Amino acid sequence: MMIADLIPKEEITNYKIINAPQDHSTELRDKLEGALRLGNTFKSKANIVFNTTSGPKRVETTIWNVTPDYLELKGGVLISTHSLLEIDY
């Protein structure tokens, strides 16, 4: 797993999310769908690493919804799929 600062999901909005140096959204699509199923079925959490102006950040949370451009977390928090660096569950 990539080294990234672990932050609470409630603090995501305190960071400016930017696109990853390389767009991994297509290759991570299957992992996102898997994390979504695990969250909806078993309430399992995923580790999501995304890019910010302060460097990579990681949250451990349940994914509520996935679209081509965003993943949605509890409370309507959105993370751009183009900012994703890694997904693990």
KOLGU-4560 file (N, C-alpha, C; in nm, 3 decimals, padded with zeros to 5 digits):
<recs>
<n_xx: 00.084 n_yy: -00.118 n_zz: 00.000 ca_xx: 00.000 ca_yy: 00.000 ca_zz: 00.000 c_xx: 00.088 c_yy: 00.124 c_zz: 00.000 mol: A seq: 1 type: MET>
<n_xx: 00.047 n_yy: 00.222 n_zz: -00.074 ca_xx: 00.117 ca_yy: 00.349 ca_zz: -00.086 c_xx: 00.119 c_yy: 00.421 c_zz: 00.049 mol: A seq: 2 type: MET>
<n_xx: 00.226 n_yy: 00.491 n_zz: 00.077 ca_xx: 00.236 ca_yy: 00.568 ca_zz: 00.201 c_xx: 00.159 c_yy: 00.698 c_zz: 00.181 mol: A seq: 3 type: ILE>
<n_xx: 00.059 n_yy: 00.717 n_zz: 00.267 ca_xx: -00.023 ca_yy: 00.837 ca_zz: 00.262 c_xx: -00.074 c_yy: 00.864 c_zz: 00.403 mol: A seq: 4 type: ALA>
<n_xx: -00.092 n_yy: 00.990 n_zz: 00.436 ca_xx: -00.144 ca_yy: 01.027 ca_zz: 00.568 c_xx: -00.287 c_yy: 00.979 c_zz: 00.582 mol: A seq: 5 type: ASP>
<n_xx: -00.317 n_yy: 00.909 n_zz: 00.691 ca_xx: -00.453 ca_yy: 00.866 ca_zz: 00.720 c_xx: -00.529 c_yy: 00.982 c_zz: 00.782 mol: A seq: 6 type: LEU>
<n_xx: -00.644 n_yy: 01.015 n_zz: 00.724 ca_xx: -00.726 ca_yy: 01.124 ca_zz: 00.776 c_xx: -00.868 c_yy: 01.071 c_zz: 00.800 mol: A seq: 7 type: ILE>
<n_xx: -00.941 n_yy: 01.131 n_zz: 00.895 ca_xx: -01.082 ca_yy: 01.094 ca_zz: 00.912 c_xx: -01.163 c_yy: 01.142 c_zz: 00.792 mol: A seq: 8 type: PRO>
<n_xx: -01.264 n_yy: 01.065 n_zz: 00.753 ca_xx: -01.343 ca_yy: 01.105 ca_zz: 00.636 c_xx: -01.410 c_yy: 01.240 c_zz: 00.653 mol: A seq: 9 type: LYS>
<n_xx: -01.434 n_yy: 01.279 n_zz: 00.779 ca_xx: -01.495 ca_yy: 01.409 ca_zz: 00.807 c_xx: -01.403 c_yy: 01.525 c_zz: 00.770 mol: A seq: 10 type: GLU>
<n_xx: -01.273 n_yy: 01.499 n_zz: 00.755 ca_xx: -01.177 ca_yy: 01.605 ca_zz: 00.723 c_xx: -01.146 c_yy: 01.616 c_zz: 00.574 mol: A seq: 11 type: GLU>
<n_xx: -01.204 n_yy: 01.530 n_zz: 00.492 ca_xx: -01.175 ca_yy: 01.533 ca_zz: 00.348 c_xx: -01.202 c_yy: 01.671 c_zz: 00.289 mol: A seq: 12 type: ILE>
<n_xx: -01.310 n_yy: 01.734 n_zz: 00.332 ca_xx: -01.347 ca_yy: 01.865 ca_zz: 00.276 c_xx: -01.248 c_yy: 01.974 c_zz: 00.313 mol: A seq: 13 type: THR>
<n_xx: -01.157 n_yy: 01.947 n_zz: 00.408 ca_xx: -01.054 ca_yy: 02.045 ca_zz: 00.445 c_xx: -00.938 c_yy: 02.047 c_zz: 00.346 mol: A seq: 14 type: ASN>
<n_xx: -00.937 n_yy: 01.953 n_zz: 00.252 ca_xx: -00.827 ca_yy: 01.940 ca_zz: 00.157 c_xx: -00.875 c_yy: 01.971 c_zz: 00.016 mol: A seq: 15 type: TYR>
<n_xx: -00.786 n_yy: 02.027 n_zz: -00.065 ca_xx: -00.815 ca_yy: 02.051 ca_zz: -00.206 c_xx: -00.772 c_yy: 01.927 c_zz: -00.284 mol: A seq: 16 type: LYS>
<n_xx: -00.871 n_yy: 01.854 n_zz: -00.335 ca_xx: -00.845 ca_yy: 01.731 ca_zz: -00.410 c_xx: -00.807 c_yy: 01.768 c_zz: -00.553 mol: A seq: 17 type: ILE>
<n_xx: -00.697 n_yy: 01.709 n_zz: -00.601 ca_xx: -00.650 ca_yy: 01.735 ca_zz: -00.737 c_xx: -00.634 c_yy: 01.603 c_zz: -00.811 mol: A seq: 18 type: ILE>
<n_xx: -00.627 n_yy: 01.611 n_zz: -00.942 ca_xx: -00.608 ca_yy: 01.491 ca_zz: -01.023 c_xx: -00.474 c_yy: 01.426 c_zz: -00.992 mol: A seq: 19 type: ASN>
<n_xx: -00.472 n_yy: 01.293 n_zz: -01.001 ca_xx: -00.349 ca_yy: 01.217 ca_zz: -00.983 c_xx: -00.256 c_yy: 01.246 c_zz: -01.100 mol: A seq: 20 type: ALA>
<n_xx: -00.124 n_yy: 01.230 n_zz: -01.081 ca_xx: -00.031 ca_yy: 01.252 ca_zz: -01.192 c_xx: -00.065 c_yy: 01.166 c_zz: -01.313 mol: A seq: 21 type: PRO>
<n_xx: -00.112 n_yy: 01.044 n_zz: -01.290 ca_xx: -00.161 ca_yy: 00.956 ca_zz: -01.397 c_xx: -00.302 c_yy: 00.915 c_zz: -01.359 mol: A seq: 22 type: GLN>
<n_xx: -00.394 n_yy: 00.920 n_zz: -01.455 ca_xx: -00.533 ca_yy: 00.884 ca_zz: -01.429 c_xx: -00.546 c_yy: 00.732 c_zz: -01.416 mol: A seq: 23 type: ASP>
<n_xx: -00.579 n_yy: 00.686 n_zz: -01.296 ca_xx: -00.596 ca_yy: 00.543 ca_zz: -01.268 c_xx: -00.743 c_yy: 00.505 c_zz: -01.260 mol: A seq: 24 type: HIS>
<n_xx: -00.834 n_yy: 00.597 n_zz: -01.291 ca_xx: -00.976 ca_yy: 00.572 ca_zz: -01.270 c_xx: -01.027 c_yy: 00.450 c_zz: -01.346 mol: A seq: 25 type: SER>
<n_xx: -00.980 n_yy: 00.428 n_zz: -01.468 ca_xx: -01.027 ca_yy: 00.314 ca_zz: -01.547 c_xx: -00.977 c_yy: 00.183 c_zz: -01.488 mol: A seq: 26 type: THR>
<n_xx: -00.850 n_yy: 00.176 n_zz: -01.452 ca_xx: -00.796 ca_yy: 00.052 ca_zz: -01.398 c_xx: -00.847 c_yy: 00.022 c_zz: -01.257 mol: A seq: 27 type: GLU>
<n_xx: -00.891 n_yy: 00.124 n_zz: -01.183 ca_xx: -00.943 ca_yy: 00.103 ca_zz: -01.048 c_xx: -01.094 c_yy: 00.082 c_zz: -01.046 mol: A seq: 28 type: LEU>
<n_xx: -01.157 n_yy: 00.087 n_zz: -01.162 ca_xx: -01.304 ca_yy: 00.077 ca_zz: -01.169 c_xx: -01.355 c_yy: -00.053 c_zz: -01.107 mol: A seq: 29 type: ARG>
<n_xx: -01.295 n_yy: -00.166 n_zz: -01.137 ca_xx: -01.339 ca_yy: -00.294 ca_zz: -01.080 c_xx: -01.323 c_yy: -00.295 c_zz: -00.929 mol: A seq: 30 type: ASP>
<n_xx: -01.214 n_yy: -00.240 n_zz: -00.879 ca_xx: -01.193 ca_yy: -00.234 ca_zz: -00.734 c_xx: -01.297 c_yy: -00.143 c_zz: -00.669 mol: A seq: 31 type: LYS>
<n_xx: -01.330 n_yy: -00.033 n_zz: -00.734 ca_xx: -01.433 ca_yy: 00.056 ca_zz: -00.681 c_xx: -01.568 c_yy: -00.015 c_zz: -00.672 mol: A seq: 32 type: LEU>
<n_xx: -01.603 n_yy: -00.088 n_zz: -00.777 ca_xx: -01.729 ca_yy: -00.162 ca_zz: -00.778 c_xx: -01.728 c_yy: -00.269 c_zz: -00.668 mol: A seq: 33 type: GLU>
<n_xx: -01.615 n_yy: -00.336 n_zz: -00.649 ca_xx: -01.603 ca_yy: -00.436 ca_zz: -00.543 c_xx: -01.617 c_yy: -00.374 c_zz: -00.406 mol: A seq: 34 type: GLY>
<n_xx: -01.553 n_yy: -00.260 n_zz: -00.386 ca_xx: -01.562 ca_yy: -00.190 ca_zz: -00.257 c_xx: -01.705 c_yy: -00.143 c_zz: -00.231 mol: A seq: 35 type: ALA>
<n_xx: -01.774 n_yy: -00.100 n_zz: -00.336 ca_xx: -01.913 ca_yy: -00.058 ca_zz: -00.324 c_xx: -02.001 c_yy: -00.175 c_zz: -00.281 mol: A seq: 36 type: LEU>
<n_xx: -01.984 n_yy: -00.291 n_zz: -00.346 ca_xx: -02.061 ca_yy: -00.410 ca_zz: -00.309 c_xx: -02.033 c_yy: -00.453 c_zz: -00.166 mol: A seq: 37 type: ARG>
<n_xx: -01.906 n_yy: -00.454 n_zz: -00.127 ca_xx: -01.870 ca_yy: -00.492 ca_zz: 00.009 c_xx: -01.932 c_yy: -00.396 c_zz: 00.112 mol: A seq: 38 type: LEU>
<n_xx: -01.931 n_yy: -00.269 n_zz: 00.080 ca_xx: -01.988 ca_yy: -00.170 ca_zz: 00.171 c_xx: -02.138 c_yy: -00.184 c_zz: 00.184 mol: A seq: 39 type: GLY>
<n_xx: -02.206 n_yy: -00.204 n_zz: 00.073 ca_xx: -02.352 ca_yy: -00.216 ca_zz: 00.076 c_xx: -02.397 c_yy: -00.347 c_zz: 00.136 mol: A seq: 40 type: ASN>
<n_xx: -02.325 n_yy: -00.455 n_zz: 00.112 ca_xx: -02.366 ca_yy: -00.587 ca_zz: 00.158 c_xx: -02.319 c_yy: -00.617 c_zz: 00.300 mol: A seq: 41 type: THR>
<n_xx: -02.191 n_yy: -00.591 n_zz: 00.326 ca_xx: -02.132 ca_yy: -00.631 ca_zz: 00.454 c_xx: -02.090 c_yy: -00.513 c_zz: 00.542 mol: A seq: 42 type: PHE>
<n_xx: -02.115 n_yy: -00.391 n_zz: 00.497 ca_xx: -02.072 ca_yy: -00.270 ca_zz: 00.570 c_xx: -01.921 c_yy: -00.268 c_zz: 00.591 mol: A seq: 43 type: LYS>
<n_xx: -01.848 n_yy: -00.329 n_zz: 00.497 ca_xx: -01.701 ca_yy: -00.331 ca_zz: 00.503 c_xx: -01.645 c_yy: -00.198 c_zz: 00.455 mol: A seq: 44 type: SER>
<n_xx: -01.530 n_yy: -00.164 n_zz: 00.509 ca_xx: -01.465 ca_yy: -00.039 ca_zz: 00.472 c_xx: -01.354 c_yy: -00.065 c_zz: 00.372 mol: A seq: 45 type: LYS>
<n_xx: -01.326 n_yy: 00.037 n_zz: 00.291 ca_xx: -01.218 ca_yy: 00.032 ca_zz: 00.194 c_xx: -01.115 c_yy: 00.138 c_zz: 00.231 mol: A seq: 46 type: ALA>
<n_xx: -00.991 n_yy: 00.113 n_zz: 00.195 ca_xx: -00.885 ca_yy: 00.214 ca_zz: 00.207 c_xx: -00.876 c_yy: 00.284 c_zz: 00.073 mol: A seq: 47 type: ASN>
<n_xx: -00.896 n_yy: 00.413 n_zz: 00.073 ca_xx: -00.896 ca_yy: 00.493 ca_zz: -00.048 c_xx: -00.782 c_yy: 00.594 c_zz: -00.038 mol: A seq: 48 type: ILE>
<n_xx: -00.691 n_yy: 00.590 n_zz: -00.134 ca_xx: -00.581 ca_yy: 00.687 ca_zz: -00.138 c_xx: -00.607 c_yy: 00.780 c_zz: -00.256 mol: A seq: 49 type: VAL>
<n_xx: -00.605 n_yy: 00.909 n_zz: -00.227 ca_xx: -00.633 ca_yy: 01.010 ca_zz: -00.331 c_xx: -00.533 c_yy: 01.123 c_zz: -00.320 mol: A seq: 50 type: PHE>
<n_xx: -00.523 n_yy: 01.201 n_zz: -00.426 ca_xx: -00.424 ca_yy: 01.308 ca_zz: -00.435 c_xx: -00.484 c_yy: 01.441 c_zz: -00.392 mol: A seq: 51 type: ASN>
<n_xx: -00.407 n_yy: 01.517 n_zz: -00.314 ca_xx: -00.446 ca_yy: 01.652 ca_zz: -00.274 c_xx: -00.327 c_yy: 01.746 c_zz: -00.295 mol: A seq: 52 type: THR>
<n_xx: -00.351 n_yy: 01.874 n_zz: -00.279 ca_xx: -00.242 ca_yy: 01.970 ca_zz: -00.290 c_xx: -00.142 c_yy: 01.953 c_zz: -00.175 mol: A seq: 53 type: THR>
<n_xx: -00.184 n_yy: 01.884 n_zz: -00.069 ca_xx: -00.096 ca_yy: 01.856 ca_zz: 00.046 c_xx: -00.031 c_yy: 01.719 c_zz: 00.037 mol: A seq: 54 type: SER>
<n_xx: -00.044 n_yy: 01.654 n_zz: -00.077 ca_xx: 00.011 ca_yy: 01.521 ca_zz: -00.096 c_xx: -00.097 c_yy: 01.414 c_zz: -00.082 mol: A seq: 55 type: GLY>
<n_xx: -00.059 n_yy: 01.287 n_zz: -00.099 ca_xx: -00.157 ca_yy: 01.178 ca_zz: -00.092 c_xx: -00.219 c_yy: 01.167 c_zz: 00.047 mol: A seq: 56 type: PRO>
<n_xx: -00.349 n_yy: 01.143 n_zz: 00.050 ca_xx: -00.422 ca_yy: 01.122 ca_zz: 00.175 c_xx: -00.497 c_yy: 00.990 c_zz: 00.163 mol: A seq: 57 type: LYS>
<n_xx: -00.520 n_yy: 00.926 n_zz: 00.280 ca_xx: -00.589 ca_yy: 00.797 ca_zz: 00.282 c_xx: -00.703 c_yy: 00.805 c_zz: 00.382 mol: A seq: 58 type: ARG>
<n_xx: -00.818 n_yy: 00.751 n_zz: 00.343 ca_xx: -00.931 ca_yy: 00.737 ca_zz: 00.434 c_xx: -00.974 c_yy: 00.591 c_zz: 00.435 mol: A seq: 59 type: VAL>
<n_xx: -01.023 n_yy: 00.549 n_zz: 00.548 ca_xx: -01.079 ca_yy: 00.415 ca_zz: 00.560 c_xx: -01.228 c_yy: 00.435 c_zz: 00.585 mol: A seq: 60 type: GLU>
<n_xx: -01.310 n_yy: 00.400 n_zz: 00.487 ca_xx: -01.452 ca_yy: 00.430 ca_zz: 00.495 c_xx: -01.532 c_yy: 00.339 c_zz: 00.403 mol: A seq: 61 type: THR>
<n_xx: -01.663 n_yy: 00.348 n_zz: 00.415 ca_xx: -01.754 ca_yy: 00.274 ca_zz: 00.329 c_xx: -01.789 c_yy: 00.361 c_zz: 00.208 mol: A seq: 62 type: THR>
<n_xx: -01.784 n_yy: 00.303 n_zz: 00.090 ca_xx: -01.823 ca_yy: 00.374 ca_zz: -00.032 c_xx: -01.972 c_yy: 00.354 c_zz: -00.051 mol: A seq: 63 type: ILE>
<n_xx: -02.046 n_yy: 00.463 n_zz: -00.067 ca_xx: -02.191 ca_yy: 00.456 ca_zz: -00.081 c_xx: -02.235 c_yy: 00.450 c_zz: -00.226 mol: A seq: 64 type: TRP>
<n_xx: -02.161 n_yy: 00.513 n_zz: -00.316 ca_xx: -02.202 ca_yy: 00.517 ca_zz: -00.457 c_xx: -02.078 c_yy: 00.545 c_zz: -00.543 mol: A seq: 65 type: ASN>
<n_xx: -02.083 n_yy: 00.498 n_zz: -00.667 ca_xx: -01.973 ca_yy: 00.521 ca_zz: -00.762 c_xx: -02.034 c_yy: 00.565 c_zz: -00.894 mol: A seq: 66 type: VAL>
<n_xx: -01.982 n_yy: 00.674 n_zz: -00.950 ca_xx: -02.018 ca_yy: 00.719 ca_zz: -01.085 c_xx: -01.889 c_yy: 00.722 c_zz: -01.166 mol: A seq: 67 type: THR>
<n_xx: -01.897 n_yy: 00.748 n_zz: -01.296 ca_xx: -01.773 ca_yy: 00.756 ca_zz: -01.375 c_xx: -01.675 c_yy: 00.864 c_zz: -01.325 mol: A seq: 68 type: PRO>
<n_xx: -01.726 n_yy: 00.969 n_zz: -01.262 ca_xx: -01.638 ca_yy: 01.079 ca_zz: -01.222 c_xx: -01.616 c_yy: 01.094 c_zz: -01.072 mol: A seq: 69 type: ASP>
<n_xx: -01.702 n_yy: 01.032 n_zz: -00.990 ca_xx: -01.691 ca_yy: 01.050 ca_zz: -00.845 c_xx: -01.726 c_yy: 00.923 c_zz: -00.771 mol: A seq: 70 type: TYR>
<n_xx: -01.672 n_yy: 00.914 n_zz: -00.648 ca_xx: -01.722 ca_yy: 00.815 ca_zz: -00.554 c_xx: -01.779 c_yy: 00.895 c_zz: -00.438 mol: A seq: 71 type: LEU>
<n_xx: -01.890 n_yy: 00.844 n_zz: -00.385 ca_xx: -01.962 ca_yy: 00.915 ca_zz: -00.279 c_xx: -01.946 c_yy: 00.840 c_zz: -00.148 mol: A seq: 72 type: GLU>
<n_xx: -01.917 n_yy: 00.916 n_zz: -00.043 ca_xx: -01.905 ca_yy: 00.862 ca_zz: 00.091 c_xx: -02.021 c_yy: 00.913 c_zz: 00.174 mol: A seq: 73 type: LEU>
<n_xx: -02.033 n_yy: 00.862 n_zz: 00.295 ca_xx: -02.138 ca_yy: 00.906 ca_zz: 00.386 c_xx: -02.136 c_yy: 01.058 c_zz: 00.402 mol: A seq: 74 type: LYS>
<n_xx: -02.253 n_yy: 01.117 n_zz: 00.410 ca_xx: -02.262 ca_yy: 01.262 ca_zz: 00.428 c_xx: -02.250 c_yy: 01.339 c_zz: 00.298 mol: A seq: 75 type: GLY>
<n_xx: -02.255 n_yy: 01.268 n_zz: 00.184 ca_xx: -02.248 ca_yy: 01.336 ca_zz: 00.055 c_xx: -02.108 c_yy: 01.382 c_zz: 00.018 mol: A seq: 76 type: GLY>
<n_xx: -02.006 n_yy: 01.332 n_zz: 00.084 ca_xx: -01.867 ca_yy: 01.368 ca_zz: 00.051 c_xx: -01.829 c_yy: 01.300 c_zz: -00.081 mol: A seq: 77 type: VAL>
<n_xx: -01.779 n_yy: 01.378 n_zz: -00.175 ca_xx: -01.740 ca_yy: 01.327 ca_zz: -00.306 c_xx: -01.589 c_yy: 01.333 c_zz: -00.325 mol: A seq: 78 type: LEU>
<n_xx: -01.535 n_yy: 01.228 n_zz: -00.384 ca_xx: -01.393 ca_yy: 01.225 ca_zz: -00.422 c_xx: -01.388 c_yy: 01.196 c_zz: -00.571 mol: A seq: 79 type: ILE>
<n_xx: -01.316 n_yy: 01.278 n_zz: -00.644 ca_xx: -01.302 ca_yy: 01.259 ca_zz: -00.788 c_xx: -01.230 c_yy: 01.127 c_zz: -00.818 mol: A seq: 80 type: SER>
<n_xx: -01.283 n_yy: 01.049 n_zz: -00.910 ca_xx: -01.217 ca_yy: 00.925 ca_zz: -00.949 c_xx: -01.083 c_yy: 00.954 c_zz: -01.017 mol: A seq: 81 type: THR>
<n_xx: -01.067 n_yy: 01.074 n_zz: -01.070 ca_xx: -00.943 ca_yy: 01.111 ca_zz: -01.137 c_xx: -00.831 c_yy: 01.144 c_zz: -01.038 mol: A seq: 82 type: HIS>
<n_xx: -00.865 n_yy: 01.157 n_zz: -00.910 ca_xx: -00.766 ca_yy: 01.184 ca_zz: -00.807 c_xx: -00.716 c_yy: 01.056 c_zz: -00.740 mol: A seq: 83 type: SER>
<n_xx: -00.779 n_yy: 00.944 n_zz: -00.772 ca_xx: -00.748 ca_yy: 00.818 ca_zz: -00.702 c_xx: -00.610 c_yy: 00.766 c_zz: -00.736 mol: A seq: 84 type: LEU>
<n_xx: -00.542 n_yy: 00.720 n_zz: -00.632 ca_xx: -00.410 ca_yy: 00.660 ca_zz: -00.648 c_xx: -00.414 c_yy: 00.510 c_zz: -00.619 mol: A seq: 85 type: LEU>
<n_xx: -00.502 n_yy: 00.470 n_zz: -00.526 ca_xx: -00.508 ca_yy: 00.330 ca_zz: -00.485 c_xx: -00.636 c_yy: 00.301 c_zz: -00.410 mol: A seq: 86 type: GLU>
<n_xx: -00.689 n_yy: 00.179 n_zz: -00.426 ca_xx: -00.804 ca_yy: 00.131 ca_zz: -00.351 c_xx: -00.766 c_yy: -00.007 c_zz: -00.298 mol: A seq: 87 type: ILE>
<n_xx: -00.798 n_yy: -00.031 n_zz: -00.172 ca_xx: -00.770 ca_yy: -00.162 ca_zz: -00.113 c_xx: -00.881 c_yy: -00.195 c_zz: -00.015 mol: A seq: 88 type: ASP>
<n_xx: -00.914 n_yy: -00.322 n_zz: -00.007 ca_xx: -01.015 ca_yy: -00.366 ca_zz: 00.091 c_xx: -00.989 c_yy: -00.507 c_zz: 00.134 mol: A seq: 89 type: TYR>
</recs>
